[in-house]
Amino acid sequence: MSLIVTVHVPEGIVMASDSRQSITIEATLPDGKSSKVETVNSDSVVKTFFIESHKVGISFFGQDTLGGVPIASH
């Protein structure tokens, strides 16, 4: 779960997001059944970016790659 907050104030727009990333791992149990477990992958993921050349802020949640490349690299 991600928390993203955007607020418009007289001085401008404030954007904030949490930094925890969780992933779902699917494992096959010895009896042949499949089990999914959600676990924390990182506590330091950047989910809010400022693209200075276009004067725009972007916040995201969910999949953190575009074409196999992490969003922060774009």
HUMOZI-V825893 format. One record per residue. SS is DSSP state (alpha for helix, beta for strand, coil for the rest). Layout:
SS  SS
//
This chain:
coil  coil  coil  beta  beta  beta  beta  beta  beta  coil  coil  beta  beta  beta  beta  beta  beta  coil  coil  coil  beta  beta  beta  beta  beta  beta  beta  beta  coil  coil  coil  coil  coil  beta  beta  beta  beta  beta  beta  beta  beta  beta  coil  coil  coil  coil  coil  beta  beta  beta  beta  coil  coil  coil  coil  beta  beta  beta  beta  coil  coil  coil  coil  coil  beta  beta  coil  coil  beta  beta  alpha  alpha  alpha  coil
//
